[in-house]
């Protein structure tokens, strides 16, 4: 099991219960947290994405989201080995040539550390403002993935679809990872699972109950166009706090984050047995930034050795 970390002060979602002190962190402190996570052996750092939030949704979602590939590029410059992941990239909201260029550059500059976790999005107002058809976002996403992977291949590229077309073009720098950057998909709908079966290197599950993960994996692998590769699974227990549209789930899954090492080891072991390959441990209530750094070390030294 791989343990991931998140970029501090990268969103202010009510259900995730970030502490007040996190909102005042400086970039220097964010860099220190990332470097600490890297030194302690954490697998990757994730950065979320929204371009804008309508006023009537700010209470739940917050308005603070750094641009993901820009933030990951900055993280690449202050770290050297930790993987750099979006969580998620709302793929239909930007042209696939722009995505191919941004992500190819990120992977090239970081020495092959990029992981692209793709979502189709859920916030219709965001699509309306950016001029993208919300109801076609799944089909747009499928074409964009195909077009991006075509652009990442050596030599000139051509692609013809309903939403994107190009012929005999080149787009470099390309990813340095063999086969291109791993593309994961976030979400729980059947369309997402079909997309993973056809295109994906992994699945970031959000609202799927943990005990349903094995049957969902079996279903993906039963699809006629399943690509045959292993499917990684990223699942965090903090997702149980979060409903659709960032609604706060007010039920018995919203308990306090455990601070007992054996309880965490058991919870992570439970996820591992279900087929989960990566997780993020949600922090408990912490007093300040130093307490967060101490907690990162506690997880790495007390919990991680027993679940890897």
Backbone as numpy.savetxt, mean C-alpha at the origin, in Angstrom:
# Nx Ny Nz CAx CAy CAz Cx Cy Cz
6.96 -14.24 8.03 6.12 -13.05 8.03 7.00 -11.80 8.03
6.71 -10.88 7.12 7.44 -9.63 7.04 6.65 -8.55 7.77
7.37 -7.70 8.51 6.75 -6.63 9.28 7.03 -5.30 8.59
5.97 -4.54 8.30 6.09 -3.26 7.60 5.87 -2.11 8.57
6.25 -0.93 8.13 6.00 0.31 8.87 5.32 1.29 7.92
4.76 2.35 8.50 4.14 3.39 7.68 4.89 4.70 7.86
4.73 5.59 6.89 5.31 6.92 7.02 4.48 7.72 8.01
5.10 8.17 9.09 4.38 8.96 10.07 3.85 10.25 9.44
2.72 10.71 9.95 2.10 11.96 9.51 1.85 11.97 8.01
1.36 10.83 7.49 1.05 10.75 6.06 -0.45 10.72 5.80
-1.26 10.66 6.83 -2.71 10.80 6.70 -3.27 11.07 8.10
-4.49 11.60 8.13 -5.14 11.89 9.41 -6.53 11.26 9.43
-6.58 9.96 9.17 -7.85 9.23 9.12 -8.34 8.98 10.55
-9.55 9.40 10.84 -10.10 9.34 12.20 -10.06 7.93 12.78
-10.45 6.94 11.98 -10.55 5.58 12.49 -9.20 4.99 12.89
-8.11 5.49 12.32 -6.79 4.94 12.62 -6.19 5.50 13.90
-6.82 6.53 14.46 -6.48 7.01 15.80 -5.02 7.46 15.94
-4.53 8.18 14.94 -3.17 8.71 15.09 -3.13 9.72 16.23
-2.07 9.72 17.03 -1.98 10.67 18.15 -1.78 12.10 17.67
-2.16 13.05 18.50 -2.07 14.46 18.13 -0.62 14.87 17.84
0.33 14.34 18.60 1.73 14.75 18.42 2.26 14.40 17.03
1.68 13.36 16.40 2.17 12.94 15.09 1.98 14.03 14.04
0.94 14.83 14.18 0.63 15.83 13.17 1.64 16.97 13.13
2.42 17.13 14.16 3.39 18.23 14.20 4.82 17.77 13.91
4.98 16.52 13.47 6.32 16.03 13.19 6.95 16.77 12.01
8.23 16.99 12.09 8.98 17.62 11.01 9.47 16.55 10.03
9.82 16.95 8.81 10.43 15.98 7.89 11.67 15.31 8.46
12.46 16.03 9.26 13.64 15.42 9.87 13.25 14.28 10.80
12.16 14.46 11.55 11.69 13.39 12.44 11.10 12.24 11.64
10.39 12.54 10.56 9.87 11.48 9.70 11.02 10.66 9.11
12.08 11.34 8.70 13.25 10.64 8.17 13.89 9.77 9.25
13.98 10.27 10.46 14.57 9.50 11.56 13.75 8.24 11.84
12.43 8.36 11.79 11.57 7.19 12.01 11.80 6.15 10.91
11.88 6.60 9.66 12.11 5.67 8.55 13.48 5.00 8.67
14.48 5.77 9.02 15.82 5.21 9.18 15.89 4.24 10.35
15.16 4.54 11.41 15.10 3.63 12.56 14.45 2.32 12.17
13.31 2.41 11.44 12.63 1.20 10.99 13.55 0.36 10.10
14.28 1.01 9.21 15.21 0.30 8.33 16.30 -0.40 9.14
16.90 0.32 10.08 17.98 -0.26 10.88 17.50 -1.44 11.72
16.23 -1.41 12.11 15.67 -2.48 12.93 15.19 -3.68 12.12
15.23 -3.58 10.79 14.87 -4.72 9.95 13.45 -4.74 9.46
12.72 -3.64 9.57 11.37 -3.61 9.00 11.46 -3.76 7.49
10.44 -4.39 6.91 10.47 -4.79 5.51 10.24 -3.63 4.56
9.23 -2.81 4.82 8.90 -1.74 3.89 8.23 -0.60 4.63
8.15 0.54 3.94 7.41 1.70 4.42 6.32 1.99 3.41
5.09 2.17 3.90 3.97 2.47 3.01 3.52 3.91 3.14
3.07 4.47 2.02 2.55 5.84 1.97 1.19 5.82 1.28
0.14 6.39 1.90 -1.20 6.39 1.30 -1.34 7.46 0.23
-2.52 7.49 -0.42 -2.73 8.47 -1.48 -4.18 8.94 -1.55
-4.36 10.23 -1.56 -5.56 10.91 -2.05 -5.08 12.25 -2.59
-5.72 12.72 -3.65 -5.34 14.00 -4.22 -6.13 15.14 -3.60
-7.37 14.89 -3.26 -8.19 15.88 -2.59 -9.33 15.18 -1.85
-9.85 15.87 -0.85 -10.93 15.35 -0.03 -12.05 16.38 0.00
-13.29 16.01 -0.35 -14.39 16.97 -0.28 -14.67 17.39 1.16
-15.19 18.57 1.32 -15.38 19.14 2.65 -16.19 18.24 3.57
-17.22 17.60 3.04 -18.08 16.79 3.90 -17.45 15.46 4.30
-16.22 15.21 3.84 -15.53 13.97 4.21 -14.27 14.22 5.03
-13.96 15.49 5.27 -12.71 15.80 5.96 -12.71 15.25 7.39
-13.84 15.25 8.06 -13.87 14.77 9.45 -13.40 13.32 9.55
-13.79 12.48 8.60 -13.40 11.06 8.63 -12.04 10.82 7.99
-11.79 11.46 6.84 -10.61 11.14 6.05 -9.43 12.07 6.29
-9.70 13.26 6.85 -8.65 14.25 6.93 -8.34 14.81 5.55
-7.48 15.82 5.50 -7.13 16.44 4.22 -5.65 16.29 3.89
-4.89 15.67 4.79 -3.43 15.64 4.68 -2.97 14.32 4.08
-2.52 14.37 2.82 -1.96 13.21 2.13 -0.82 13.70 1.24
0.43 13.34 1.50 1.50 13.70 0.57 1.32 12.98 -0.76
1.82 13.57 -1.83 1.78 12.87 -3.11 2.70 11.64 -3.01
2.17 10.49 -3.33 2.81 9.24 -2.93 4.18 9.03 -3.55
4.29 9.13 -4.88 5.60 8.83 -5.48 6.63 9.90 -5.12
6.18 11.13 -4.91 7.10 12.17 -4.44 7.63 11.82 -3.05
6.72 11.42 -2.16 7.13 11.05 -0.81 8.04 9.84 -0.81
7.75 8.86 -1.67 8.59 7.67 -1.73 9.97 8.01 -2.31
10.02 8.95 -3.24 11.31 9.39 -3.76 12.15 10.04 -2.66
11.48 10.85 -1.83 12.19 11.46 -0.69 12.67 10.38 0.27
11.82 9.39 0.56 12.23 8.29 1.43 13.41 7.52 0.84
13.42 7.37 -0.47 14.55 6.68 -1.11 15.86 7.39 -0.82
15.79 8.73 -0.72 17.01 9.50 -0.49 17.50 9.47 0.94
16.63 9.14 1.90 17.05 9.14 3.31 17.22 7.72 3.85
16.98 6.70 3.00 17.17 5.31 3.39 18.00 4.61 2.32
18.31 3.34 2.54 19.15 2.65 1.55 18.70 1.24 1.23
17.92 0.58 2.10 17.57 -0.82 1.85 16.08 -1.12 1.99
15.35 -0.38 2.78 13.96 -0.70 3.05 13.12 -0.52 1.78
12.13 -1.40 1.57 11.26 -1.31 0.40 10.34 -0.10 0.53
9.94 0.44 -0.62 9.17 1.68 -0.69 7.85 1.40 -1.41
6.74 1.46 -0.66 5.46 1.02 -1.21 4.40 2.12 -1.13
3.58 2.19 -2.16 2.36 2.99 -2.06 1.31 2.17 -1.31
0.38 2.89 -0.71 -0.65 2.16 0.06 -1.91 3.03 0.18
-2.53 3.34 -0.95 -2.35 2.75 -2.27 -2.10 3.83 -3.32
-1.80 3.41 -4.56 -1.82 4.29 -5.71 -3.18 4.18 -6.38
-3.90 5.30 -6.49 -5.20 5.30 -7.16 -4.93 5.39 -8.65
-4.75 4.27 -9.27 -4.19 4.21 -10.63 -5.01 4.96 -11.67
-6.35 4.87 -11.69 -7.10 5.52 -12.77 -7.01 7.04 -12.78
-6.52 7.68 -11.72 -6.54 9.13 -11.64 -5.38 9.81 -12.37
-4.40 9.05 -12.83 -3.31 9.64 -13.60 -2.99 8.76 -14.80
-2.53 9.40 -15.87 -2.26 8.69 -17.12 -1.18 7.63 -16.90
-1.30 6.47 -17.54 -0.32 5.39 -17.31 1.09 5.74 -17.76
1.25 6.63 -18.74 2.60 7.05 -19.12 3.26 7.79 -17.96
2.47 8.65 -17.28 3.01 9.36 -16.12 3.37 8.37 -15.01
2.50 7.40 -14.77 2.81 6.38 -13.76 4.07 5.60 -14.13
4.16 5.17 -15.37 5.33 4.38 -15.80 6.62 5.17 -15.60
6.57 6.47 -15.93 7.76 7.30 -15.78 8.11 7.52 -14.32
7.11 7.87 -13.49 7.37 8.15 -12.08 7.89 6.91 -11.35
7.23 5.79 -11.57 7.62 4.58 -10.85 8.90 3.98 -11.39
9.12 4.07 -12.70 10.38 3.62 -13.25 11.54 4.42 -12.69
11.35 5.74 -12.58 12.38 6.60 -12.01 12.64 6.26 -10.55
11.56 6.06 -9.79 11.69 5.72 -8.37 12.49 4.42 -8.19
12.15 3.41 -8.98 12.84 2.13 -8.84 14.31 2.24 -9.24
14.56 2.98 -10.29 15.94 3.18 -10.77 16.78 3.92 -9.73
16.25 5.02 -9.20 17.01 5.81 -8.24 17.18 5.11 -6.89
16.22 4.27 -6.52 16.28 3.61 -5.21 17.02 2.28 -5.25
17.47 1.86 -6.43 18.16 0.58 -6.53 17.23 -0.61 -6.49
15.99 -0.45 -6.99 15.07 -1.58 -7.08 14.28 -1.84 -5.82
13.79 -0.77 -5.19 13.07 -0.95 -3.92 11.58 -0.64 -3.99
11.07 -0.33 -5.16 9.68 0.11 -5.27 8.69 -1.06 -5.30
7.56 -0.86 -4.64 6.43 -1.79 -4.70 5.18 -0.94 -4.92
4.48 -1.21 -5.99 3.30 -0.43 -6.37 2.04 -1.18 -5.93
1.33 -0.62 -4.97 0.06 -1.21 -4.53 -1.06 -0.36 -5.10
-1.84 -0.95 -5.98 -2.81 -0.25 -6.80 -4.22 -0.41 -6.24
-4.99 0.66 -6.30 -6.41 0.60 -6.00 -7.19 1.34 -7.08
-8.46 1.02 -7.21 -9.29 1.72 -8.19 -9.95 2.95 -7.60
-9.87 3.14 -6.27 -10.44 4.31 -5.64 -11.88 4.09 -5.21
-12.32 4.90 -4.27 -13.69 4.79 -3.76 -14.39 6.14 -3.62
-13.64 7.24 -3.74 -14.17 8.57 -3.47 -14.58 9.23 -4.79
-15.88 9.16 -5.11 -16.35 9.62 -6.42 -16.04 11.09 -6.68
-16.16 11.93 -5.64 -15.89 13.36 -5.84 -14.48 13.60 -6.37
-13.54 12.80 -5.93 -12.15 12.93 -6.37 -12.04 12.67 -7.87
-12.76 11.65 -8.33 -12.77 11.33 -9.76 -13.45 12.44 -10.56
-14.56 12.94 -10.04 -15.30 13.98 -10.76 -14.44 15.22 -10.98
-13.74 15.66 -9.94 -12.91 16.85 -10.05 -11.77 16.63 -11.04
-11.22 15.41 -11.07 -10.06 15.13 -11.93 -10.46 14.65 -13.32
-11.79 14.63 -13.59 -12.26 14.34 -14.93 -12.14 12.90 -15.36
-12.23 11.98 -14.41 -12.14 10.54 -14.71 -13.48 9.89 -14.38
-13.96 9.04 -15.28 -15.25 8.37 -15.09 -15.16 7.38 -13.94
-15.83 7.66 -12.86 -15.79 6.81 -11.67 -16.31 5.41 -11.97
-17.33 5.32 -12.79 -17.97 4.02 -13.04 -17.15 3.13 -13.97
-16.20 3.71 -14.67 -15.33 2.93 -15.55 -13.96 2.66 -14.93
-13.79 2.97 -13.65 -12.45 2.95 -13.06 -11.83 1.56 -13.05
-12.62 0.50 -12.94 -12.06 -0.85 -12.97 -11.48 -1.19 -14.33
-12.22 -0.89 -15.38 -11.73 -1.16 -16.74 -10.53 -0.27 -17.07
-10.58 0.97 -16.62 -9.43 1.87 -16.82 -8.19 1.30 -16.13
-8.38 0.82 -14.90 -7.26 0.26 -14.14 -6.62 -0.92 -14.87
-7.44 -1.81 -15.40 -6.91 -2.98 -16.10 -6.04 -2.56 -17.29
-6.55 -1.62 -18.09 -5.77 -1.16 -19.24 -4.48 -0.48 -18.81
-4.58 0.33 -17.76 -3.41 1.08 -17.32 -2.30 0.14 -16.85
-2.67 -0.93 -16.14 -1.66 -1.90 -15.70 -0.97 -2.52 -16.91
-1.75 -2.92 -17.89 -1.17 -3.52 -19.09 -0.26 -2.53 -19.82
-0.70 -1.28 -19.93 0.09 -0.27 -20.63 1.39 0.03 -19.88
1.32 0.13 -18.57 2.51 0.41 -17.76 3.53 -0.71 -17.92
3.07 -1.93 -17.82 4.00 -3.06 -17.95 4.61 -3.10 -19.35
3.85 -2.70 -20.36 4.40 -2.65 -21.71 5.50 -1.59 -21.79
5.28 -0.45 -21.16 6.27 0.63 -21.19 7.54 0.27 -20.42
7.42 -0.61 -19.45 8.58 -1.01 -18.66 9.45 -2.05 -19.36
8.98 -2.64 -20.47 9.76 -3.64 -21.18 10.90 -2.98 -21.94
12.00 -3.69 -22.18 13.09 -3.12 -22.99 12.62 -2.79 -24.40
13.23 -1.77 -24.99 12.92 -1.41 -26.37 11.71 -0.51 -26.47
11.18 -0.41 -27.68 10.02 0.45 -27.90 8.75 -0.31 -27.54
7.71 0.46 -27.20 6.46 -0.14 -26.71 5.29 0.34 -27.55
4.29 -0.54 -27.66 3.03 -0.19 -28.31 1.89 -0.77 -27.51
0.78 -0.04 -27.47 -0.41 -0.53 -26.77 -1.62 0.17 -27.37
-2.69 -0.59 -27.53 -3.92 0.00 -28.03 -5.10 -0.53 -27.23
-5.75 0.37 -26.51 -6.92 0.02 -25.73 -7.98 1.08 -25.91
-9.01 0.98 -25.10 -10.09 1.97 -25.17 -9.69 3.29 -24.53
-8.87 3.22 -23.48 -8.57 4.41 -22.69 -7.16 4.94 -22.91
-6.29 4.15 -23.48 -4.92 4.59 -23.72 -4.37 3.91 -24.97
-3.67 4.70 -25.78 -3.08 4.18 -27.01 -1.71 4.83 -27.21
-0.74 4.03 -27.61 0.55 4.57 -28.05 1.22 3.54 -28.94
2.12 4.00 -29.78 2.79 3.09 -30.72 4.24 3.50 -30.88
5.12 2.51 -30.77 6.55 2.68 -31.03 7.14 3.84 -30.24
6.98 3.76 -28.92 7.53 4.79 -28.03 8.47 4.12 -27.03
9.35 4.93 -26.46 10.25 4.44 -25.43 10.07 5.29 -24.18
10.23 4.65 -23.01 10.00 5.33 -21.74 11.05 4.85 -20.74
12.09 5.64 -20.54 13.17 5.28 -19.62 13.48 6.49 -18.74
14.02 6.29 -17.55 14.55 5.03 -17.01 13.45 4.03 -16.67
13.81 2.77 -16.89 12.90 1.68 -16.56 13.23 1.12 -15.19
12.30 0.37 -14.60 12.61 -0.28 -13.33 13.82 -1.19 -13.45
14.60 -1.27 -12.39 15.76 -2.15 -12.41 15.45 -3.53 -11.86
14.29 -3.69 -11.24 13.91 -5.02 -10.76 13.58 -5.92 -11.95
14.08 -7.15 -11.98 13.76 -8.05 -13.08 12.25 -8.24 -13.21
11.74 -8.06 -14.42 10.31 -8.19 -14.63 9.52 -6.94 -14.30
10.20 -5.90 -13.84 9.52 -4.66 -13.50 9.14 -4.61 -12.03
8.54 -3.52 -11.64 8.14 -3.32 -10.25 6.99 -4.27 -9.91
7.04 -4.93 -8.74 5.88 -5.74 -8.33 4.63 -4.86 -8.21
3.53 -5.35 -8.77 2.26 -4.63 -8.68 1.28 -5.45 -7.85
0.89 -4.88 -6.73 -0.12 -5.47 -5.85 -1.42 -4.70 -6.04
-2.50 -5.28 -5.55 -3.80 -4.61 -5.63 -4.45 -4.60 -4.26
-5.04 -3.46 -3.93 -5.73 -3.31 -2.67 -7.22 -3.31 -2.86
-7.94 -3.95 -1.92 -9.39 -3.99 -1.99 -9.91 -5.40 -1.76
-11.23 -5.54 -1.79 -11.85 -6.81 -1.40 -12.91 -7.30 -2.38
-13.33 -6.46 -3.32 -14.39 -6.84 -4.25 -13.92 -7.93 -5.21
-14.88 -8.64 -5.80 -14.53 -9.70 -6.75 -13.69 -9.17 -7.91
-14.00 -7.94 -8.35 -13.21 -7.36 -9.44 -11.75 -7.21 -9.08
-11.48 -6.86 -7.83 -10.09 -6.74 -7.37 -9.42 -8.11 -7.37
-10.13 -9.11 -6.86 -9.55 -10.45 -6.79 -9.28 -11.01 -8.19
-10.16 -10.74 -9.13 -9.92 -11.17 -10.52 -8.70 -10.46 -11.10
-8.55 -9.18 -10.75 -7.41 -8.40 -11.22 -6.10 -8.99 -10.68
-6.12 -9.40 -9.43 -4.93 -10.02 -8.83 -4.61 -11.33 -9.54
-5.64 -12.14 -9.77 -5.42 -13.42 -10.44 -4.77 -13.23 -11.81
-5.16 -12.18 -12.51 -4.65 -11.96 -13.86 -3.33 -11.21 -13.89
-3.19 -10.20 -13.01 -2.06 -9.28 -13.12 -1.15 -9.23 -11.89
-1.64 -9.62 -10.72 -1.04 -9.16 -9.48 0.06 -10.02 -8.90
0.98 -9.35 -8.23 2.00 -10.03 -7.43 1.56 -10.20 -5.98
0.52 -9.47 -5.59 0.08 -9.58 -4.21 -1.25 -8.88 -3.99
-1.78 -9.09 -2.79 -3.10 -8.58 -2.41 -2.98 -7.85 -1.09
-3.41 -6.59 -1.06 -3.53 -5.85 0.19 -5.01 -5.84 0.56
-5.37 -6.72 1.48 -6.78 -6.86 1.89 -7.11 -5.78 2.90
-8.30 -5.18 2.78 -8.68 -4.11 3.68 -9.79 -4.52 4.63
-10.92 -4.98 4.11 -12.07 -5.26 4.95 -12.51 -6.72 4.89
-11.68 -7.56 4.31 -11.96 -9.00 4.32 -11.70 -9.55 5.72
-12.67 -10.20 6.36 -12.39 -10.82 7.66 -11.23 -11.80 7.53
-10.33 -11.83 8.50 -9.14 -12.67 8.35 -9.43 -14.12 8.02
-10.47 -14.69 8.62 -10.72 -16.11 8.40 -11.22 -16.42 6.98
-11.52 -15.37 6.19 -11.93 -15.59 4.80 -10.77 -15.50 3.82
-9.59 -15.16 4.30 -8.44 -14.99 3.41 -8.10 -16.28 2.65
-8.05 -17.45 3.31 -7.70 -18.67 2.55 -8.65 -18.97 1.40
-9.97 -18.81 1.63 -10.91 -19.11 0.56 -10.81 -18.09 -0.58
-10.49 -16.83 -0.23 -10.31 -15.83 -1.28 -9.06 -16.15 -2.12
-7.99 -16.59 -1.47 -6.79 -16.97 -2.21 -7.07 -18.17 -3.12
-7.79 -19.16 -2.61 -8.14 -20.32 -3.43 -8.99 -19.89 -4.63
-9.91 -18.96 -4.41 -10.77 -18.49 -5.49 -9.96 -17.79 -6.57
-8.99 -16.95 -6.16 -8.14 -16.28 -7.13 -7.38 -17.30 -7.97
-6.84 -18.31 -7.30 -6.02 -19.29 -8.01 -6.86 -20.23 -8.88
-8.17 -20.22 -8.68 -9.05 -21.05 -9.51 -9.50 -20.37 -10.79
-9.18 -19.07 -10.93 -9.62 -18.35 -12.12 -8.88 -18.83 -13.36
-9.58 -18.80 -14.48 -9.01 -19.34 -15.72 -7.77 -18.58 -16.16
-7.70 -17.28 -15.84 -6.53 -16.50 -16.27 -5.55 -16.25 -15.13
-5.59 -17.08 -14.08 -4.60 -16.97 -13.00 -3.21 -17.15 -13.58
-2.32 -16.25 -13.23 -0.99 -16.21 -13.84 -0.04 -17.28 -13.32
-0.37 -17.95 -12.24 0.44 -19.07 -11.76 1.52 -18.71 -10.77
1.73 -17.40 -10.53 2.76 -16.99 -9.59 2.21 -16.99 -8.16
3.10 -17.09 -7.16 2.63 -16.94 -5.78 1.99 -15.56 -5.58
1.00 -15.50 -4.71 0.32 -14.25 -4.41 0.63 -13.87 -2.96
1.37 -12.78 -2.78 1.62 -12.29 -1.43 0.35 -11.67 -0.85
0.27 -11.64 0.46 -0.90 -11.05 1.13 -0.43 -10.11 2.23
-0.89 -8.87 2.16 -0.60 -7.85 3.17 -1.88 -7.60 3.96
-1.81 -7.76 5.28 -3.01 -7.56 6.11 -2.59 -6.99 7.46
-3.22 -5.88 7.84 -2.95 -5.27 9.14 -4.20 -5.36 10.00
-4.00 -5.65 11.27 -5.13 -5.72 12.18 -5.83 -4.38 12.35
-5.14 -3.28 12.05 -5.79 -1.97 12.15 -6.90 -1.80 11.12
-6.89 -2.64 10.06 -7.95 -2.55 9.07 -9.31 -2.89 9.67
-9.32 -3.63 10.77 -10.58 -3.98 11.41 -11.26 -2.77 12.04
-10.51 -1.69 12.18 -11.10 -0.46 12.75 -11.77 0.39 11.68
-11.55 0.07 10.42 -11.85 0.98 9.32 -12.96 0.41 8.44
-14.06 1.14 8.33 -15.13 0.75 7.44 -14.98 1.39 6.07
-15.88 1.03 5.15 -15.84 1.60 3.80 -16.00 3.12 3.87
-15.21 3.83 3.07 -15.28 5.28 3.09 -14.67 5.89 4.33
-13.78 5.14 4.99 -13.10 5.59 6.21 -14.05 5.75 7.40
-15.20 5.12 7.31 -16.12 5.14 8.45 -15.49 4.40 9.63
-15.67 4.94 10.83 -15.16 4.30 12.04 -16.05 3.12 12.39
-15.46 1.96 12.49 -16.22 0.77 12.87 -16.34 0.72 14.38
-17.55 0.81 14.87 -17.81 0.85 16.32 -18.32 -0.51 16.76
-17.39 -1.46 16.89 -17.79 -2.79 17.32 -16.65 -3.42 18.11
-16.77 -4.69 18.42 -15.80 -5.31 19.32 -14.46 -5.61 18.66
-14.31 -5.32 17.36 -13.00 -5.47 16.73 -12.11 -4.25 16.98
-12.69 -3.20 17.59 -11.95 -1.95 17.76 -11.35 -1.85 19.15
-10.74 -2.92 19.60 -10.09 -2.88 20.89 -8.76 -2.15 20.82
-8.15 -1.99 21.97 -6.85 -1.33 22.02 -5.79 -2.19 21.35
-4.77 -1.55 20.77 -3.66 -2.30 20.20 -2.92 -3.03 21.32
-2.63 -4.30 21.14 -1.99 -5.05 22.21 -0.57 -4.58 22.49
-0.22 -4.59 23.74 1.15 -4.28 24.17 1.80 -5.50 24.80
1.13 -6.61 24.79 1.67 -7.86 25.31 2.34 -8.61 24.16
3.60 -8.93 24.32 4.37 -9.54 23.22 3.76 -10.86 22.76
3.39 -11.72 23.70 2.87 -13.02 23.31 1.54 -12.89 22.57
0.73 -11.91 22.98 -0.54 -11.69 22.27 -0.29 -11.28 20.83
0.68 -10.39 20.63 1.02 -9.99 19.27 1.60 -11.15 18.46
2.46 -11.92 19.08 3.03 -13.09 18.40 1.92 -14.05 17.98
0.95 -14.25 18.85 -0.16 -15.15 18.53 -1.02 -14.58 17.40
-1.30 -13.28 17.45 -2.11 -12.67 16.41 -1.42 -12.74 15.06
-0.13 -12.43 15.03 0.60 -12.48 13.77 0.73 -13.92 13.28
0.94 -14.85 14.20 0.99 -16.25 13.82 -0.33 -16.73 13.24
-1.44 -16.24 13.80 -2.77 -16.56 13.27 -2.89 -16.07 11.82
-2.45 -14.85 11.55 -2.51 -14.33 10.19 -1.60 -15.13 9.26
-0.42 -15.48 9.73 0.52 -16.25 8.92 -0.09 -17.59 8.51
-0.76 -18.24 9.44 -1.38 -19.53 9.14 -2.50 -19.41 8.10
-3.07 -18.21 7.97 -4.13 -17.98 7.00 -3.60 -17.64 5.61
-2.29 -17.48 5.49 -1.69 -17.16 4.20 -1.19 -15.75 4.08
-1.26 -14.97 5.15 -0.74 -13.60 5.13 0.78 -13.65 5.15
1.42 -12.84 4.31 2.88 -12.83 4.21 3.51 -11.56 4.76
2.69 -10.49 4.90 3.19 -9.22 5.42 2.13 -8.60 6.33
2.58 -7.93 7.38 1.63 -7.23 8.25 2.28 -5.99 8.81
1.44 -5.10 9.30 1.87 -3.91 10.03 1.22 -3.96 11.40
2.01 -3.82 12.44 1.49 -3.86 13.80 1.00 -2.46 14.17
-0.30 -2.29 14.45 -0.78 -0.95 14.82 -0.25 -0.54 16.18
0.29 0.68 16.29 0.84 1.11 17.58 -0.25 1.29 18.63
0.08 1.08 19.88 -0.84 1.45 20.96 -0.81 2.95 21.16
-1.52 3.45 22.16 -1.44 4.88 22.48 -0.03 5.17 23.01
0.62 6.14 22.38 2.00 6.50 22.75 2.07 7.99 23.06
2.95 8.33 24.00 2.97 9.70 24.51 3.62 10.69 23.57
4.65 10.25 22.83 5.39 11.20 22.01 6.23 10.45 20.97
7.00 11.20 20.21 7.80 10.64 19.12 8.84 9.65 19.64
9.50 9.96 20.73 10.49 9.05 21.27 9.86 7.74 21.69
8.65 7.82 22.25 7.94 6.58 22.62 7.66 5.73 21.38
7.40 6.39 20.25 7.18 5.65 19.00 8.45 4.93 18.56
9.58 5.63 18.61 10.84 4.99 18.24 11.15 3.81 19.16
10.86 3.97 20.44 11.07 2.88 21.39 10.15 1.71 21.08
8.93 2.02 20.69 7.97 0.95 20.36 8.41 0.20 19.10
8.92 0.93 18.07 9.46 0.25 16.89 10.53 -0.76 17.29
11.41 -0.34 18.19 12.49 -1.23 18.63 11.93 -2.41 19.41
10.93 -2.16 20.25 10.34 -3.25 21.04 9.73 -4.32 20.14
8.98 -3.90 19.11 8.39 -4.87 18.18 9.49 -5.65 17.45
10.51 -4.93 16.98 11.59 -5.58 16.22 12.37 -6.57 17.06
12.55 -6.25 18.34 13.41 -7.08 19.19 12.64 -8.15 19.96
11.36 -7.91 20.24 10.59 -8.79 21.11 9.59 -9.66 20.36
9.03 -9.11 19.26 7.97 -9.81 18.54 8.49 -10.41 17.23
9.15 -9.60 16.42 9.53 -10.03 15.07 10.34 -11.33 15.02
11.31 -11.55 15.93 12.08 -12.79 15.84 11.23 -14.06 15.96
10.06 -13.95 16.55 9.23 -15.13 16.78 8.23 -15.38 15.66
8.13 -14.45 14.69 7.15 -14.62 13.62 7.78 -14.68 12.24
9.09 -14.42 12.13 9.73 -14.46 10.82 10.00 -15.91 10.42
